[in-house]
Amino acid sequence: MNTPPRLAVLISFSGEGGVERMVLNLVEGFAARGVAVDLLAIRADSAHLGALPAGVTLIDLGVRHSGMAIWPLARYLRRVRPDALLAAKDRAIRAAVLARWLAGSRVRIVGRLGTNLSAALEGRSNFARWLRVAPMRLIYAPVERVVCVSEGVLEDTARLTGLPRARLQVIRNPVVTPRLGELAAWPVDHPWFADHALPIVLGAGRLTEQKDFPTLVRAFAKLRRQRPARLVILGEGRHRARLEALAAELGVAGDVALPGFTPNPYAWMARADLFVLSSAWEGSPNVLTEALALGTPSVATDCPSGPREVLDGGRYGPLVPVGDAEALGDAMLRTLAAPLPADDLKRAVAAYHRDASVQGYLAALELNGAD
């Protein structure tokens, strides 16, 4: 019997965001293809880390920051000698390169970048941007391949790192999984979904600057002046009080709900009448892709990067300028009045199916599944 290839996956579980979900989707897909996976976890106390499939071994590196993971990762590489290493996020890529050097290992490293870093750093001081970006040109040089989740992230990464295009590639996120439909069928424990007397607009994500939910609340207030509706924003974060105060100020607090984080947003998405992405920046917006995969009409800001690619330039949903609550409210009104057919929306995200993504990563890692 052939020994299955062994893949190490390094990730910091720093929150309940899309990166963590996407990496776990990949891990499940690798295991389904017969690859033995060691999931090397930094901050292994995430809400996402539940039961893992057979063939996946969780290894808690016992540290809380990627920089502290270098030594335990080097020890792992010397002891286990995996066939390849996938490092998710910028700081994990840096740790992987330094650990490989310390271990004297020749393991193939593939990095995964899911954020448009230039957009994320906009507004920071020149020194802060330099401190974050300058090391990338040096440390990324030995990485065999960097996978970017969208064309926009690839263009940004090429500028920042100076890596040749031959070592960069786009692989779409493994958003559409076999479990998506099953999870979408779960009941939603919220009175608005029980009676569904009014159209429900849904947003989802951490309550931070990146998601720009204040613009969504302002756009919703504009929509409410034209027709009755309700707004639900799934997620948790430091901007909760600010959003609650804004909804009260605009006179829509009675029609805005902030239920907090849920591990299964898909049931809410499948029952919503409209999904809205109001982000200031993204890499590739998983929640937007998930909403389309469930047939939910969607609207998004034309932020860097990803929404334009997912919505095919506006073919599958309106794109509006970042931070423009008036334009966003108008787009929400139009889409509620004339939504696209669910089957058309589902076909739009065929490239985001898990199996297609897993196959792309296995090729980049130069691994073959055992199936």
Beta strands, then each sheet from edge to edge (+ up, - down):
strand 1: 6-12
strand 2: 36-42
strand 3: 56-60
strand 4: 84-88
strand 5: 108-113
strand 6: 145-148
strand 7: 168-170
strand 8: 200-204
strand 9: 230-234
strand 10: 256-260
strand 11: 274-277
strand 12: 298-301
strand 13: 319-320
sheet 1: 3+ 2+ 1+ 4+ 5+ 6+ 7+
sheet 2: 10+ 9+ 8+ 11+ 12+ 13+
end
